[in-house]
Amino acid sequence: MLGVLVNTATVIIGSLIGIFVKKGLPEKLAKALTTAVALAVLYIGIDGMMSGENTLVLVLSMVIGAVIGTLLDLDRRLESLGKKIESKCKGSKNTKIAEGFISATLLFCVGAMTIVGALQSGLNGNHETQYTKAILDFISSIILASTLGWGVILAAGSVLILQGSIVILAQFLEPYLNSYVIGEMTCAGSVLIFALGLNLLGITKIKLMNYLPAIFVPIILCMVLK
């Protein structure tokens, strides 16, 4: 769990720095930084999508994941949590807590490094990937928090819960998580990362949390379609 704790700490520290910097950040520069992060997120998504080998697995994972996520209404539930926290904060009318929480949660918790790093940590105690991710999340949290505010720091809880859960469950899932399965999970997650970049640019308003289950569907599909 050491890698998870380090990653969680870097998100908190980075967010606090970003929030402090935001006070003296010109609006023009804030928009430029948001665009810079969005473009970087698009690249991360495209790079991760190359991990997939079976297009059918991706298509079915996205469709099944969308059905599950929409029926569970994950996006509304997560946004409601952000709104509840936002309503309890002073000056909430001028904040973007819910948006920051959701965007940061997706950026920090969806992707190849999240899955692979947590699995390596849980299976053999190798935290190297998580340490690398922690550095990237530290930089990203500074930039995101400088533009989206306090909601970003709340994503540290998401990092702790999701990555911690994967670390704990890694030993039980090991028989089903070969390189092929991990590659397909990474591909599905990277599609969501790419969509997040589009959202950050204001091109789309996709309810990405409703597609989150798509990341885990390949575990089953790869067994059925192998």
C-alpha positions in Angstrom: 0.0 0.0 0.0 3.0 2.3 0.2 2.8 3.3 -3.4 -0.9 4.1 -3.0 -0.2 6.3 0.1 2.6 8.2 -1.7 0.3 8.8 -4.7 -2.5 10.0 -2.5 -0.1 12.4 -0.7 1.2 13.9 -3.9 -2.4 14.7 -5.1 -3.1 16.4 -1.8 0.1 18.4 -1.8 -0.1 19.3 -5.5 -3.8 20.4 -5.1 -2.9 22.7 -2.2 -0.1 24.3 -4.2 -2.5 24.8 -7.1 -5.2 26.3 -5.0 -2.6 28.7 -3.5 -1.3 29.7 -6.9 -4.8 30.2 -8.2 -5.2 33.3 -6.1 -2.7 35.2 -8.2 -3.3 33.5 -11.5 -4.6 35.7 -14.4 -7.7 34.3 -16.2 -5.9 34.2 -19.5 -3.1 32.1 -18.1 -5.7 29.8 -16.3 -7.4 29.1 -19.6 -4.0 28.4 -21.2 -3.1 25.9 -18.5 -6.4 24.1 -18.8 -5.9 23.8 -22.5 -2.4 22.5 -22.0 -3.6 19.8 -19.5 -6.4 18.8 -21.9 -4.0 18.4 -24.8 -1.7 16.3 -22.6 -4.6 14.2 -21.5 -5.6 13.6 -25.1 -2.1 12.3 -25.8 -2.1 10.0 -22.8 -5.4 8.6 -24.0 -4.3 8.0 -27.5 -1.0 6.4 -26.3 -2.9 4.0 -24.0 -5.4 3.0 -26.6 -2.6 1.3 -28.5 -2.4 -1.3 -25.8 -5.5 -3.0 -27.1 -5.4 -6.0 -29.5 -9.0 -6.9 -30.0 -11.4 -4.3 -31.3 -14.4 -6.5 -30.5 -13.4 -6.6 -26.8 -13.2 -2.8 -26.8 -16.6 -2.3 -28.5 -18.4 -4.7 -26.3 -16.7 -3.4 -23.1 -17.8 0.2 -23.9 -21.3 -0.9 -24.7 -21.7 -3.2 -21.7 -20.0 -0.7 -19.4 -22.2 2.1 -20.6 -25.3 0.0 -19.9 -24.2 -0.8 -16.4 -23.0 2.7 -15.6 -26.1 4.3 -16.9 -28.5 2.0 -15.1 -26.5 2.6 -11.9 -26.4 6.3 -12.8 -22.8 6.6 -11.6 -22.3 10.1 -13.0 -25.2 11.5 -11.1 -24.2 9.8 -7.9 -20.7 11.1 -8.0 -21.8 14.6 -9.1 -24.3 14.6 -6.2 -21.5 13.8 -3.8 -19.5 16.7 -5.2 -22.5 19.0 -5.0 -23.2 18.1 -1.4 -19.6 19.0 -0.5 -19.8 22.1 -2.6 -23.0 23.3 -0.9 -21.2 23.1 2.5 -18.3 25.3 1.3 -18.4 29.0 1.7 -18.7 30.9 -1.6 -19.9 27.7 -3.3 -21.6 29.7 -6.1 -18.2 30.7 -7.4 -16.6 27.3 -7.1 -16.3 24.2 -9.4 -16.0 21.6 -6.7 -18.1 19.0 -8.4 -16.4 19.5 -11.8 -13.0 19.4 -10.2 -13.8 16.3 -8.2 -15.1 14.3 -11.2 -12.4 15.5 -13.7 -9.5 14.8 -11.3 -11.0 11.4 -10.2 -11.1 10.3 -13.8 -7.7 11.6 -14.6 -6.0 10.1 -11.6 -7.9 6.8 -11.4 -8.5 5.8 -15.0 -5.6 4.6 -17.1 -2.8 2.2 -17.6 -0.6 3.3 -14.8 -3.4 3.1 -12.3 -4.2 -0.5 -13.1 -0.7 -1.8 -13.8 0.9 0.1 -10.9 -1.7 -1.1 -8.4 -1.4 -4.7 -9.6 2.4 -4.6 -9.4 2.2 -3.2 -5.9 -0.3 -5.9 -4.8 1.3 -8.9 -6.5 5.1 -8.4 -5.9 5.5 -5.2 -3.8 7.0 -3.3 -6.8 5.9 0.4 -6.3 8.0 1.9 -9.1 5.1 2.5 -11.5 3.1 4.1 -8.7 5.9 6.4 -7.8 6.2 7.5 -11.4 2.4 8.0 -11.5 2.6 10.0 -8.2 5.0 12.5 -9.8 2.8 12.9 -12.9 -0.3 13.3 -10.6 1.5 15.9 -8.5 2.1 18.1 -11.6 -1.4 17.5 -12.9 -3.0 18.3 -9.6 -1.2 21.6 -9.4 -2.5 22.6 -12.8 -6.0 21.2 -12.3 -6.4 22.8 -8.9 -5.2 26.1 -10.1 -8.1 26.2 -12.6 -10.9 24.0 -11.0 -10.2 24.6 -7.3 -10.9 22.6 -4.2 -12.7 19.7 -5.9 -9.4 18.4 -7.1 -8.1 17.7 -3.7 -11.1 15.5 -3.0 -9.9 13.1 -5.7 -7.2 12.0 -3.4 -9.8 10.0 -1.6 -10.7 8.4 -4.9 -7.1 7.5 -5.5 -6.8 5.9 -2.1 -10.0 3.9 -2.4 -9.7 2.7 -6.0 -5.9 1.9 -6.1 -6.1 0.5 -2.6 -8.9 -1.8 -3.6 -6.9 -3.0 -6.6 -3.8 -3.7 -4.5 -5.9 -5.7 -2.0 -7.8 -7.6 -4.7 -4.7 -8.2 -6.9 -3.8 -11.6 -5.3 -7.4 -12.9 -5.9 -7.5 -11.5 -9.5 -4.0 -12.7 -10.5 -5.1 -15.8 -12.3 -7.3 -13.7 -14.6 -5.0 -10.8 -15.2 -2.5 -11.8 -17.9 -0.8 -9.2 -20.2 -3.6 -9.6 -22.8 -6.4 -8.8 -20.3 -4.5 -5.8 -18.8 -3.9 -4.5 -22.3 -7.6 -4.5 -23.1 -8.5 -2.9 -19.7 -5.9 -0.3 -20.4 -7.3 0.4 -23.9 -10.8 0.8 -22.5 -9.6 3.1 -19.8 -7.6 5.2 -22.2 -10.7 5.8 -24.4 -12.2 7.4 -21.3 -9.0 9.4 -20.7 -9.2 10.7 -24.3 -12.9 11.6 -23.8 -11.9 13.5 -20.6 -9.5 15.6 -22.7 -12.3 16.5 -25.0 -14.5 17.5 -22.0 -11.7 19.7 -20.6 -11.4 21.5 -24.0 -15.1 22.1 -23.9 -15.7 20.1 -27.1 -18.0 17.5 -25.4 -19.9 17.1 -22.2 -19.7 13.3 -21.9 -20.9 11.8 -18.6 -17.8 9.7 -18.3 -18.5 8.1 -15.0 -21.3 6.2 -16.6 -18.7 4.5 -18.8 -16.3 3.6 -16.0 -17.5 -0.1 -15.7 -16.1 -0.6 -19.2 -12.6 -0.8 -17.7 -13.4 -4.0 -15.9 -15.6 -5.7 -18.5 -12.6 -7.1 -20.4 -11.7 -9.4 -17.5 -14.8 -11.4 -18.4 -14.8 -10.8 -22.2 -11.2 -12.0 -22.6 -12.1 -15.3 -21.1 -15.2 -15.7 -23.3 -13.7 -14.5 -26.6 -10.2 -16.0 -26.3 
